Amino acid sequence: MLTKVVKLVNQHGLSDFPGRCCKWGRWDGPEFVEDSDEMQIEPLEDPEQLMLSSHLILGATGYGLAHLQKNKKLPAKPFDWVIFDEASQILAPQAMLSLVHGKGNFLFLGDVHQLPPIIRSAPVEKESIDYPDHVHVAHQGNHENDKNLESEVRRSLLTLMLHRYPQQSVFLDLTYRMNAEICAFPSRTWYDSRLRPAPANASARLSLKGRLSNDPLDRIIDPEKPVVLVHADHHGCGQESIIEAEIMACLAHRLLSKHGLHKEQLALISPHRAQNNRITRRLTELLGGSDDLPLIDTVERIQGAEREVILFGFTCSDPDQVLGEFLNNPNRFNVAITRARHKLIVVGSETFFTAVAQNEESLRANACFKEFFGCYPSFDGADIF
């Protein structure tokens, strides 16, 4: 978010913009350049610097703010606005770490159709006690209240806000990331066809160096096919698939080595770390031992990011696992495919896409995968080898 703020200030030539944009916590961005004419993000090494700013834009996590508060390093005045990015992943108790530092103006940005907060513990089960009838009725009433309270505590901040204040919500119907072809499926599937690409990126295409050949890799990569599905012929795989790892590594290698794609323009995503480790090893081999790799990670770690090209592999072809809650998850699929700006390549086995759900809830969740399976140009991954 800070990167976009700085980009907009510089783009519009606001040389007299009074704000200072600072980041507290881990920073992997560009190094700060002294005496630059452009606005930059300043990574804070000494929190005392915060006290010197009359107009401050501070980027931090809730825990980061709590740390600054604990050490009395926050400005004495509360923030005029507190903005929560990815509010669909924040629990209300976590949000309180930041809410207490605001004047009462809050903006919650997020998407309830993407990943919810990660909660490691299961709901607490109440001990069953054999009370007399009249006491038992009263106890049950309190127990229901406890259950409702616990349910609210486990919901995301954005979900709570939308439920309580629906009239205060605004749907942002323009995407400045995806082109029209990539945008079409998520818009239709999750957003009632209301999401549309901004005119500037609606017809955008992946820019590649060199001529495309007629071999299978280049036919899959073809920028004029912004979304493609690659069928991987494997069965019984759980958290790793050698075939999918090979397909994804070969595609990434071709994009990087022949077509001049920069590693910052590419991400390879799969649900499990074991598969990502396998992809990393294979791509490293193909690149001659280089460890200068693009992002290779899970869906959870890439939410909020974007790349020109996304390679997403399902990995699993075990009939007992493909319909489980972890993989048969529309929100996770939505996050994965909406990271792409110009090219989306999805790799998966026929087993994954044709599995038959055994109950209504699973059937509803699985509908988006079935629809995607028949929507886009498909290729046989076996042709690559």
C-alpha positions as a Markdown table, in Angstrom:
| # | Residue | x | y | z |
|---|---|---|---|---|
| 1 | Met | 0.0 | 0.0 | 0.0 |
| 2 | Leu | 2.8 | 2.5 | 0.9 |
| 3 | Thr | 4.4 | 1.8 | -2.5 |
| 4 | Lys | 1.2 | 2.8 | -4.3 |
| 5 | Val | 0.9 | 5.9 | -2.2 |
| 6 | Val | 4.4 | 7.0 | -3.1 |
| 7 | Lys | 3.9 | 6.1 | -6.8 |
| 8 | Leu | 0.7 | 8.2 | -7.0 |
| 9 | Val | 2.3 | 11.2 | -5.3 |
| 10 | Asn | 5.3 | 11.1 | -7.7 |
| 11 | Gln | 3.1 | 10.3 | -10.7 |
| 12 | His | 1.0 | 13.5 | -10.2 |
| 13 | Gly | 4.0 | 15.6 | -9.5 |
| 14 | Leu | 3.0 | 16.7 | -6.0 |
| 15 | Ser | 6.4 | 18.2 | -5.2 |
| 16 | Asp | 4.9 | 20.2 | -2.3 |
| 17 | Phe | 3.2 | 17.2 | -0.7 |
| 18 | Pro | 3.9 | 17.6 | 3.0 |
| 19 | Gly | 3.6 | 14.0 | 4.1 |
| 20 | Arg | 6.5 | 11.8 | 5.1 |
| 21 | Cys | 6.0 | 8.1 | 4.3 |
| 22 | Cys | 7.7 | 5.7 | 6.7 |
| 23 | Lys | 7.7 | 2.0 | 7.2 |
| 24 | Trp | 8.2 | 0.4 | 10.7 |
| 25 | Gly | 9.2 | -3.2 | 10.6 |
| 26 | Arg | 10.7 | -5.5 | 8.0 |
| 27 | Trp | 11.4 | -3.7 | 4.7 |
| 28 | Asp | 12.4 | -5.5 | 1.5 |
| 29 | Gly | 11.9 | -2.5 | -0.9 |
| 30 | Pro | 14.3 | -0.1 | -2.5 |
| 31 | Glu | 17.0 | 1.6 | -0.5 |
| 32 | Phe | 16.3 | 5.1 | 0.7 |
| 33 | Val | 18.2 | 7.7 | -1.3 |
| 34 | Glu | 19.0 | 11.0 | 0.5 |
| 35 | Asp | 18.3 | 14.3 | -1.3 |
| 36 | Ser | 16.0 | 12.6 | -3.9 |
| 37 | Asp | 13.4 | 14.9 | -5.5 |
| 38 | Glu | 10.8 | 12.2 | -5.4 |
| 39 | Met | 8.9 | 10.9 | -2.5 |
| 40 | Gln | 10.2 | 7.7 | -1.1 |
| 41 | Ile | 9.4 | 5.1 | 1.6 |
| 42 | Glu | 11.7 | 5.6 | 4.5 |
| 43 | Pro | 12.5 | 2.4 | 6.5 |
| 44 | Leu | 12.7 | 3.4 | 10.1 |
| 45 | Glu | 15.7 | 2.1 | 12.0 |
| 46 | Asp | 15.3 | 4.6 | 14.8 |
| 47 | Pro | 11.7 | 5.1 | 16.0 |
| 48 | Glu | 12.7 | 8.5 | 17.5 |
| 49 | Gln | 12.5 | 9.8 | 13.9 |
| 50 | Leu | 8.7 | 9.6 | 14.2 |
| 51 | Met | 8.6 | 12.4 | 16.6 |
| 52 | Leu | 10.1 | 14.8 | 13.9 |
| 53 | Ser | 7.2 | 14.4 | 11.5 |
| 54 | Ser | 4.3 | 16.9 | 11.5 |
| 55 | His | 2.6 | 15.1 | 8.5 |
| 56 | Leu | 3.2 | 11.4 | 8.8 |
| 57 | Ile | 2.1 | 8.4 | 6.8 |
| 58 | Leu | 3.2 | 5.3 | 8.8 |
| 59 | Gly | 3.0 | 1.8 | 7.6 |
| 60 | Ala | 3.1 | -0.9 | 10.2 |
| 61 | Thr | 1.4 | -4.0 | 11.5 |
| 62 | Gly | -0.9 | -3.9 | 14.6 |
| 63 | Tyr | 1.8 | -5.6 | 16.6 |
| 64 | Gly | 4.4 | -3.1 | 15.3 |
| 65 | Leu | 2.2 | -0.2 | 16.5 |
| 66 | Ala | 1.8 | -1.9 | 19.9 |
| 67 | His | 5.6 | -2.3 | 20.2 |
| 68 | Leu | 6.1 | 1.5 | 19.4 |
| 69 | Gln | 3.4 | 2.3 | 22.0 |
| 70 | Lys | 5.0 | 0.1 | 24.6 |
| 71 | Asn | 8.3 | 1.9 | 24.2 |
| 72 | Lys | 6.6 | 5.3 | 24.0 |
| 73 | Lys | 7.8 | 6.0 | 20.5 |
| 74 | Leu | 4.5 | 6.9 | 18.9 |
| 75 | Pro | 3.6 | 10.6 | 18.3 |
| 76 | Ala | 1.6 | 12.0 | 21.1 |
| 77 | Lys | -1.3 | 12.9 | 18.9 |
| 78 | Pro | -3.6 | 10.1 | 17.6 |
| 79 | Phe | -3.6 | 9.4 | 13.9 |
| 80 | Asp | -6.3 | 11.3 | 11.8 |
| 81 | Trp | -7.0 | 8.2 | 9.9 |
| 82 | Val | -6.2 | 4.5 | 10.4 |
| 83 | Ile | -6.4 | 2.4 | 7.3 |
| 84 | Phe | -6.5 | -1.4 | 7.4 |
| 85 | Asp | -5.3 | -3.2 | 4.3 |
| 86 | Glu | -6.4 | -6.8 | 3.9 |
| 87 | Ala | -9.0 | -6.3 | 6.6 |
| 88 | Ser | -10.6 | -9.7 | 5.6 |
| 89 | Gln | -7.5 | -11.3 | 7.3 |
| 90 | Ile | -7.6 | -9.4 | 10.6 |
| 91 | Leu | -9.5 | -10.5 | 13.7 |
| 92 | Ala | -11.3 | -7.8 | 15.8 |
| 93 | Pro | -9.0 | -8.3 | 18.8 |
| 94 | Gln | -5.9 | -7.9 | 16.6 |
| 95 | Ala | -7.5 | -4.7 | 15.1 |
| 96 | Met | -7.8 | -3.1 | 18.5 |
| 97 | Leu | -4.0 | -2.8 | 18.6 |
| 98 | Ser | -4.4 | -0.2 | 15.9 |
| 99 | Leu | -7.9 | 1.2 | 16.5 |
| 100 | Val | -6.9 | 2.7 | 19.8 |
| 101 | His | -4.4 | 5.0 | 18.1 |
| 102 | Gly | -6.9 | 6.7 | 15.8 |
| 103 | Lys | -9.2 | 9.8 | 16.2 |
| 104 | Gly | -12.2 | 7.7 | 15.0 |
| 105 | Asn | -11.7 | 7.8 | 11.2 |
| 106 | Phe | -11.2 | 4.3 | 10.0 |
| 107 | Leu | -11.1 | 2.7 | 6.5 |
| 108 | Phe | -11.2 | -1.0 | 6.1 |
| 109 | Leu | -10.0 | -2.4 | 2.7 |
| 110 | Gly | -10.4 | -6.0 | 1.8 |
| 111 | Asp | -12.4 | -8.8 | 0.2 |
| 112 | Val | -14.5 | -11.3 | 2.0 |
| 113 | His | -14.2 | -13.6 | -1.0 |
| 114 | Gln | -10.5 | -14.0 | -0.4 |
| 115 | Leu | -8.6 | -15.7 | 2.5 |
| 116 | Pro | -10.1 | -15.2 | 6.0 |
| 117 | Pro | -8.0 | -14.9 | 9.2 |
| 118 | Ile | -5.8 | -17.8 | 10.2 |
| 119 | Ile | -7.1 | -19.3 | 13.4 |
| 120 | Arg | -5.0 | -22.1 | 14.8 |
| 121 | Ser | -7.3 | -23.3 | 17.6 |
| 122 | Ala | -10.6 | -25.0 | 17.4 |
| 123 | Pro | -13.7 | -23.5 | 19.1 |
| 124 | Val | -13.7 | -24.3 | 22.8 |
| 125 | Glu | -16.2 | -27.0 | 23.8 |
| 126 | Lys | -18.2 | -26.3 | 26.9 |
| 127 | Glu | -18.3 | -29.0 | 29.6 |
| 128 | Ser | -21.7 | -30.7 | 29.8 |
| 129 | Ile | -23.1 | -30.5 | 33.4 |
| 130 | Asp | -26.3 | -32.1 | 34.5 |
| 131 | Tyr | -28.1 | -29.1 | 36.1 |
| 132 | Pro | -31.7 | -29.2 | 37.3 |
| 133 | Asp | -34.2 | -28.3 | 34.6 |
| 134 | His | -34.7 | -24.6 | 35.5 |
| 135 | Val | -31.0 | -24.0 | 36.0 |
| 136 | His | -30.1 | -25.9 | 32.8 |
| 137 | Val | -32.4 | -23.7 | 30.7 |
| 138 | Ala | -30.7 | -20.5 | 32.0 |
| 139 | His | -27.3 | -22.0 | 31.4 |
| 140 | Gln | -28.2 | -23.0 | 27.9 |
| 141 | Gly | -29.2 | -19.4 | 27.2 |
| 142 | Asn | -25.9 | -18.1 | 28.4 |
| 143 | His | -24.1 | -20.8 | 26.4 |
| 144 | Glu | -25.8 | -19.7 | 23.2 |
| 145 | Asn | -24.6 | -16.1 | 23.9 |
| 146 | Asp | -21.1 | -17.5 | 24.5 |
| 147 | Lys | -21.2 | -19.3 | 21.2 |
| 148 | Asn | -22.4 | -16.2 | 19.3 |
| 149 | Leu | -19.7 | -14.1 | 21.0 |
| 150 | Glu | -17.1 | -16.7 | 20.1 |
| 151 | Ser | -18.3 | -16.8 | 16.5 |
| 152 | Glu | -18.0 | -13.1 | 16.2 |
| 153 | Val | -14.5 | -13.1 | 17.7 |
| 154 | Arg | -13.4 | -15.7 | 15.1 |
| 155 | Arg | -14.8 | -13.6 | 12.1 |
| 156 | Ser | -12.7 | -11.1 | 10.2 |
| 157 | Leu | -12.9 | -7.4 | 11.0 |
| 158 | Leu | -14.2 | -6.7 | 7.5 |
| 159 | Thr | -16.9 | -9.3 | 7.8 |
| 160 | Leu | -18.1 | -7.8 | 11.1 |
| 161 | Met | -18.1 | -4.3 | 9.6 |
| 162 | Leu | -20.0 | -5.3 | 6.5 |
| 163 | His | -22.6 | -7.2 | 8.7 |
| 164 | Arg | -23.1 | -4.3 | 11.1 |
| 165 | Tyr | -22.8 | -1.3 | 8.8 |
| 166 | Pro | -23.7 | -2.5 | 5.3 |
| 167 | Gln | -24.8 | 1.1 | 4.3 |
| 168 | Gln | -21.2 | 2.3 | 4.9 |
| 169 | Ser | -19.6 | -0.1 | 2.4 |
| 170 | Val | -18.4 | 0.8 | -1.1 |
| 171 | Phe | -17.7 | -1.8 | -3.8 |
| 172 | Leu | -14.7 | -0.9 | -5.9 |
| 173 | Asp | -15.7 | -2.1 | -9.3 |
| 174 | Leu | -12.6 | -1.3 | -11.2 |
| 175 | Thr | -9.4 | -3.4 | -11.2 |
| 176 | Tyr | -6.2 | -1.7 | -12.2 |
| 177 | Arg | -4.4 | -5.1 | -12.2 |
| 178 | Met | -6.1 | -7.7 | -14.3 |
| 179 | Asn | -6.7 | -7.5 | -18.0 |
| 180 | Ala | -10.2 | -8.3 | -19.3 |
| 181 | Glu | -9.6 | -12.0 | -19.9 |
| 182 | Ile | -8.2 | -12.6 | -16.4 |
| 183 | Cys | -10.8 | -10.5 | -14.8 |
| 184 | Ala | -13.8 | -12.2 | -16.5 |
| 185 | Phe | -13.9 | -15.4 | -14.4 |
| 186 | Pro | -13.6 | -14.0 | -10.9 |
| 187 | Ser | -16.0 | -11.2 | -11.8 |
| 188 | Arg | -18.6 | -13.6 | -12.9 |
| 189 | Thr | -18.0 | -16.2 | -10.2 |
| 190 | Trp | -17.6 | -14.1 | -7.0 |
| 191 | Tyr | -18.7 | -10.5 | -7.8 |
| 192 | Asp | -21.9 | -10.8 | -9.7 |
| 193 | Ser | -20.1 | -9.6 | -12.9 |
| 194 | Arg | -19.6 | -6.1 | -11.3 |
| 195 | Leu | -15.8 | -6.2 | -11.3 |
| 196 | Arg | -14.3 | -4.9 | -14.6 |
| 197 | Pro | -10.8 | -3.9 | -15.7 |
| 198 | Ala | -9.9 | -0.2 | -16.0 |
| 199 | Pro | -9.6 | 0.9 | -19.6 |
| 200 | Ala | -5.9 | 1.3 | -19.4 |
| 201 | Asn | -5.3 | -2.4 | -18.6 |
| 202 | Ala | -8.3 | -4.1 | -20.2 |
| 203 | Ser | -6.5 | -5.1 | -23.3 |
| 204 | Ala | -3.0 | -5.3 | -21.8 |
| 205 | Arg | -0.8 | -8.2 | -22.9 |
| 206 | Leu | 2.4 | -9.8 | -21.6 |
| 207 | Ser | 5.5 | -8.2 | -23.3 |
| 208 | Leu | 8.1 | -10.8 | -24.2 |
| 209 | Lys | 11.5 | -10.7 | -25.9 |
| 210 | Gly | 12.3 | -12.9 | -28.8 |
| 211 | Arg | 10.0 | -14.7 | -31.2 |
| 212 | Leu | 7.5 | -17.4 | -30.1 |
| 213 | Ser | 8.1 | -20.8 | -31.5 |
| 214 | Asn | 5.5 | -23.5 | -32.2 |
| 215 | Asp | 6.7 | -25.8 | -29.4 |
| 216 | Pro | 4.4 | -26.6 | -26.5 |
| 217 | Leu | 6.0 | -24.3 | -24.0 |
| 218 | Asp | 5.6 | -21.2 | -26.2 |
| 219 | Arg | 2.1 | -22.2 | -27.2 |
| 220 | Ile | 1.2 | -22.2 | -23.5 |
| 221 | Ile | 3.1 | -18.9 | -22.9 |
| 222 | Asp | 1.5 | -17.1 | -25.9 |
| 223 | Pro | 0.5 | -13.6 | -24.7 |
| 224 | Glu | -2.6 | -13.7 | -26.9 |
| 225 | Lys | -4.0 | -16.4 | -24.6 |
| 226 | Pro | -4.1 | -14.6 | -21.3 |
| 227 | Val | -5.6 | -17.5 | -19.4 |
| 228 | Val | -4.7 | -21.2 | -20.1 |
| 229 | Leu | -5.1 | -24.5 | -18.3 |
| 230 | Val | -2.4 | -27.2 | -18.5 |
| 231 | His | -3.5 | -30.7 | -17.8 |
| 232 | Ala | -1.0 | -32.8 | -15.8 |
| 233 | Asp | -1.5 | -36.5 | -16.0 |
| 234 | His | -0.9 | -37.8 | -12.5 |
| 235 | His | -2.9 | -39.8 | -9.9 |
| 236 | Gly | -2.7 | -40.3 | -6.2 |
| 237 | Cys | -0.4 | -37.3 | -5.4 |
| 238 | Gly | -0.9 | -35.5 | -2.2 |
| 239 | Gln | 1.4 | -32.6 | -1.3 |
| 240 | Glu | 3.9 | -33.1 | -4.1 |
| 241 | Ser | 3.7 | -33.8 | -7.8 |
| 242 | Ile | 6.9 | -34.4 | -9.8 |
| 243 | Ile | 5.0 | -33.8 | -13.1 |
| 244 | Glu | 3.5 | -30.5 | -12.0 |
| 245 | Ala | 6.8 | -29.3 | -10.6 |
| 246 | Glu | 8.5 | -30.1 | -13.9 |
| 247 | Ile | 5.8 | -28.3 | -16.0 |
| 248 | Met | 5.9 | -25.2 | -13.8 |
| 249 | Ala | 9.7 | -25.1 | -13.6 |
| 250 | Cys | 10.0 | -25.5 | -17.4 |
| 251 | Leu | 7.5 | -22.7 | -18.1 |
| 252 | Ala | 9.3 | -20.4 | -15.7 |
| 253 | His | 12.7 | -21.2 | -17.2 |
| 254 | Arg | 11.4 | -20.5 | -20.7 |
| 255 | Leu | 10.0 | -17.1 | -19.6 |
| 256 | Leu | 13.1 | -16.1 | -17.7 |
| 257 | Ser | 15.9 | -17.4 | -20.0 |
| 258 | Lys | 14.4 | -17.0 | -23.5 |
| 259 | His | 11.8 | -14.3 | -23.3 |
| 260 | Gly | 13.5 | -11.9 | -20.9 |
| 261 | Leu | 11.0 | -11.8 | -18.1 |
| 262 | His | 12.4 | -10.4 | -14.9 |
| 263 | Lys | 12.0 | -12.5 | -11.8 |
| 264 | Glu | 10.0 | -9.7 | -10.1 |
| 265 | Gln | 7.4 | -10.1 | -12.9 |
| 266 | Leu | 6.7 | -13.8 | -12.1 |
| 267 | Ala | 5.3 | -15.9 | -9.2 |
| 268 | Leu | 4.9 | -19.6 | -8.9 |
| 269 | Ile | 2.2 | -20.7 | -6.5 |
| 270 | Ser | 1.1 | -24.1 | -5.1 |
| 271 | Pro | -0.8 | -25.0 | -1.9 |
| 272 | His | 2.0 | -26.8 | -0.1 |
| 273 | Arg | 5.5 | -26.0 | 0.9 |
| 274 | Ala | 6.7 | -29.4 | -0.1 |
| 275 | Gln | 5.7 | -28.8 | -3.7 |
| 276 | Asn | 7.2 | -25.3 | -3.6 |
| 277 | Asn | 10.5 | -26.8 | -2.4 |
| 278 | Arg | 10.5 | -29.3 | -5.3 |
| 279 | Ile | 9.7 | -26.5 | -7.8 |
| 280 | Thr | 12.6 | -24.4 | -6.3 |
| 281 | Arg | 15.1 | -27.2 | -6.7 |
| 282 | Arg | 14.1 | -28.0 | -10.3 |
| 283 | Leu | 14.1 | -24.4 | -11.4 |
| 284 | Thr | 17.5 | -23.8 | -9.8 |
| 285 | Glu | 18.8 | -26.8 | -11.8 |
| 286 | Leu | 17.4 | -25.4 | -15.1 |
| 287 | Leu | 18.9 | -22.0 | -14.4 |
| 288 | Gly | 22.4 | -23.6 | -13.9 |
| 289 | Gly | 22.5 | -23.5 | -10.2 |
| 290 | Ser | 21.4 | -19.9 | -9.8 |
| 291 | Asp | 19.4 | -19.0 | -6.7 |
| 292 | Asp | 18.2 | -15.7 | -8.2 |
| 293 | Leu | 14.6 | -17.0 | -8.4 |
| 294 | Pro | 11.2 | -15.5 | -8.8 |
| 295 | Leu | 8.7 | -15.8 | -5.9 |
| 296 | Ile | 7.8 | -19.4 | -5.2 |
| 297 | Asp | 5.3 | -19.6 | -2.4 |
| 298 | Thr | 1.9 | -20.6 | -1.0 |
| 299 | Val | -1.4 | -18.8 | -1.7 |
| 300 | Glu | -1.5 | -17.5 | 1.9 |
| 301 | Arg | 1.9 | -15.7 | 1.4 |
| 302 | Ile | 1.0 | -14.0 | -1.8 |
| 303 | Gln | -2.3 | -12.5 | -1.0 |
| 304 | Gly | -2.1 | -8.7 | -1.6 |
| 305 | Ala | 0.8 | -9.1 | -4.2 |
| 306 | Glu | 0.6 | -9.1 | -8.0 |
| 307 | Arg | 2.8 | -10.2 | -10.9 |
| 308 | Glu | 2.7 | -9.9 | -14.7 |
| 309 | Val | 2.6 | -13.8 | -14.8 |
| 310 | Ile | 1.2 | -16.2 | -12.3 |
| 311 | Leu | 1.8 | -20.0 | -12.5 |
| 312 | Phe | -0.6 | -21.8 | -10.2 |
| 313 | Gly | -0.5 | -25.5 | -9.6 |
| 314 | Phe | -3.1 | -27.5 | -7.6 |
| 315 | Thr | -0.6 | -30.4 | -7.0 |
| 316 | Cys | -3.1 | -32.9 | -5.5 |
| 317 | Ser | -4.6 | -35.8 | -7.4 |
| 318 | Asp | -5.6 | -37.9 | -4.4 |
| 319 | Pro | -9.4 | -38.4 | -4.6 |
| 320 | Asp | -9.5 | -38.5 | -0.8 |
| 321 | Gln | -7.9 | -35.0 | -0.5 |
| 322 | Val | -9.0 | -33.0 | -3.5 |
| 323 | Leu | -12.5 | -32.3 | -2.0 |
| 324 | Gly | -11.1 | -31.5 | 1.5 |
| 325 | Glu | -11.7 | -28.1 | 3.0 |
| 326 | Phe | -8.2 | -27.0 | 2.4 |
| 327 | Leu | -8.1 | -27.6 | -1.4 |
| 328 | Asn | -11.7 | -27.3 | -2.3 |
| 329 | Asn | -11.7 | -23.7 | -1.3 |
| 330 | Pro | -13.1 | -21.0 | -3.6 |
| 331 | Asn | -11.4 | -18.2 | -1.6 |
| 332 | Arg | -8.0 | -19.7 | -1.9 |
| 333 | Phe | -8.5 | -20.2 | -5.7 |
| 334 | Asn | -9.8 | -16.6 | -6.0 |
| 335 | Val | -6.6 | -15.2 | -4.4 |
| 336 | Ala | -4.3 | -17.3 | -6.6 |
| 337 | Ile | -5.8 | -16.4 | -9.9 |
| 338 | Thr | -6.4 | -12.7 | -9.2 |
| 339 | Arg | -2.7 | -12.1 | -8.6 |
| 340 | Ala | -2.0 | -12.1 | -12.4 |
| 341 | Arg | -1.9 | -8.9 | -14.4 |
| 342 | His | -1.3 | -10.1 | -18.0 |
| 343 | Lys | -0.9 | -13.9 | -18.0 |
| 344 | Leu | -2.4 | -16.7 | -15.8 |
| 345 | Ile | -1.3 | -20.4 | -16.3 |
| 346 | Val | -3.2 | -22.9 | -14.1 |
| 347 | Val | -1.8 | -26.5 | -13.9 |
| 348 | Gly | -3.8 | -29.3 | -12.5 |
| 349 | Ser | -4.8 | -33.0 | -12.9 |
| 350 | Glu | -8.1 | -34.1 | -14.4 |
| 351 | Thr | -8.7 | -35.9 | -11.0 |
| 352 | Phe | -8.8 | -32.5 | -9.3 |
| 353 | Phe | -11.3 | -30.9 | -11.7 |
| 354 | Thr | -13.6 | -33.9 | -12.1 |
| 355 | Ala | -13.9 | -35.1 | -8.5 |
| 356 | Val | -17.5 | -35.6 | -7.4 |
| 357 | Ala | -18.6 | -33.9 | -4.2 |
| 358 | Gln | -20.5 | -36.0 | -1.7 |
| 359 | Asn | -22.4 | -33.3 | 0.2 |
| 360 | Glu | -24.1 | -30.0 | -0.6 |
| 361 | Glu | -21.5 | -27.7 | 1.1 |
| 362 | Ser | -18.7 | -29.4 | -0.8 |
| 363 | Leu | -20.7 | -29.3 | -4.0 |
| 364 | Arg | -21.2 | -25.5 | -3.7 |
| 365 | Ala | -17.5 | -24.9 | -3.0 |
| 366 | Asn | -16.5 | -27.1 | -5.9 |
| 367 | Ala | -18.6 | -25.4 | -8.5 |
| 368 | Cys | -16.1 | -22.7 | -9.4 |
| 369 | Phe | -13.4 | -25.3 | -10.2 |
| 370 | Lys | -15.8 | -27.2 | -12.5 |
| 371 | Glu | -16.7 | -24.0 | -14.3 |
| 372 | Phe | -13.0 | -22.9 | -14.7 |
| 373 | Phe | -12.2 | -26.4 | -16.2 |
| 374 | Gly | -14.4 | -25.7 | -19.2 |
| 375 | Cys | -13.7 | -22.0 | -19.7 |
| 376 | Tyr | -10.3 | -21.5 | -21.2 |
| 377 | Pro | -7.9 | -23.0 | -23.8 |
| 378 | Ser | -6.3 | -26.1 | -22.4 |
| 379 | Phe | -3.0 | -27.9 | -23.2 |
| 380 | Asp | -1.7 | -31.4 | -22.5 |
| 381 | Gly | 1.3 | -31.1 | -20.1 |
| 382 | Ala | 2.7 | -34.3 | -21.4 |
| 383 | Asp | 3.6 | -32.5 | -24.7 |
| 384 | Ile | 6.2 | -30.5 | -22.8 |
| 385 | Phe | 8.4 | -33.6 | -22.0 |
